[in-house]
Amino acid sequence: MLVTPAGCVRVTFPVPIPGGLLRVGTGDWEAQGVVTPYETAVAPFSIDAIEVTEQRWASCVLGGACAALPLSGEPGRAVASVTLAEAGAFCRWARGALPTRDQLTYAAAGRAGRRYAWGDTGAVCRRAAWGLLDGPCGQGAKGPELAGSHPDGASPDGALDLAGNVAEWALPTAPDARETEVRGGSFADGAAASLRTWQRRVVPVDTRSPSIGFRCAYQVLP
C-alpha cells in the first residue's frame, strides 16, 4: 500500500486478469482505418493496479536495480521520463515484466472489447487524467497526477489509470526493436480518442517523456 501526504491510501498490489479472447477494433467504428482489427487469445496474468509511482521507483534505486532519476518529490505520483530499458529493469526487480501490447490492451478492453477501460461511454474528466495540458480538463500541466486518483475510471477488474495520466510502455515484439508502442493516452492528450483501448502510439525505445510511464505484469503460476 502507498500512503500519500494527504493520508489517502492507494492500492499498489497486482490485480488478476482472467484470460480470454482479445478483440481489437472490431466493435468500434472509430477504429476503422486507424488500427487493423485482429483477435488473439490472451493467457491469464496479473498487472499492477496502478502505474509505478515515484515511491516504488525510489525503492528500486535503493535496491541497486534502477537508475536515479530527477523526481518531483511526490511519492504517489506516477513515475515518468523513463526509457523502455529503465522500465524493464524495474519490472525485473519487481519479479515481473513489462506487459505486452496484447496484455495492456486486454487489461483495458477485456473480453467485451470495451471502448474505454471503464466501459463504452463516458470519457469525462473525473474518469481519467487527460486534457490537462491545453484543455478540456485543465491547463498547463507539466506532469502526471497521483497514480490511482481517478477511481471512477477503474476497469471491472480493478486496474486504475489504464486510460490517461501517463501513456504506458508495452514490451516490443522483438528484443532488438528500436521502436515500440505506448498505450492508454496521457495527461497531455487533448482528445478523448487517445484514451480508447485500441489506440496506440509508436515511439523510439529510448524516448524519455514526461507523458510516458509504465506498470508491470506478472505471470500467473499454474
Stockholm file with secondary structure:
# STOCKHOLM 1.0

chainA/1-222         MLVTPAGCVRVTFPVPIPGGLLRVGTGDWEAQGVVTPYETAVAPFSIDAIEVTEQRWASCVLGGACAALPLSGEPGRAVASVTLAEAGAFCRWARGALPTRDQLTYAAAGRAGRRYAWGDTGAVCRRAAWGLLDGPCGQGAKGPELAGSHPDGASPDGALDLAGNVAEWALPTAPDARETEVRGGSFADGAAASLRTWQRRVVPVDTRSPSIGFRCAYQVLP
#=GR chainA/1-222 SS CEECTTCCEECCSEEEECCEEEEESSSCGGGTTTSCCEEEEECCEEEESSCCBHHHHHHHHHTTSSCCCCCCSCTTBBCCSCCHHHHHHHHHHTTCBCCBHHHHHHHHHTTTTCSSSSCSSCCCTTTSCCSCSBSSSCBCCCSCCBTTCCGGGCCTTSCCCSSSSSEEECBCSSTTCSEEEEESCCTTCCSGGGGSTTCEEEEETTCCCTTEECCCEEECCC
#=GC SS_cons         CEECTTCCEECCSEEEECCEEEEESSSCGGGTTTSCCEEEEECCEEEESSCCBHHHHHHHHHTTSSCCCCCCSCTTBBCCSCCHHHHHHHHHHTTCBCCBHHHHHHHHHTTTTCSSSSCSSCCCTTTSCCSCSBSSSCBCCCSCCBTTCCGGGCCTTSCCCSSSSSEEECBCSSTTCSEEEEESCCTTCCSGGGGSTTCEEEEETTCCCTTEECCCEEECCC
//
